[in-house]
Amino acid sequence: MFESCKAIVLMLLLILTIPVSVCRPLIGEEKEGVSKYGTQGFPQRAPVPPSGPSPCTYIPAGNGHCPTHV
């Protein structure tokens, strides 16, 4: 029984590791001009406005004016 369990575990390991090894390129096989995050890399983000108090929140006796940012 132990031999059959050992054979089943080895078969499962073999079956599960083959797809993973095919998907991952070996060291030195990276294509030139392609980062590890894809062909475009990380997209550039727009600048974030500085944080500060918001007049749009409900505060009693506030002015209630909500500026629109474009």
C-alpha positions, 0 to 999 in steps of 0.5 A: 500500500505504501508503494502505491501511495508513493507512486501516486504522490510522485505522479501528482508532483510530476503532473503539477510541476510540468505546466509550471515549468513550461510557463516560467522562462529560464534565466537569460531567456527574457526577450529584449525590450520586454520587462518582467511586468509585460510589454508596457511595464507599469502605467504612468499615474496622474499626480494626486492632489494634496490632501486637506480638509474637504468643505464638501463634508457635512459640518454644521455651520460650514460654507457648503461650497464644493469646488469641482476639480478638472 
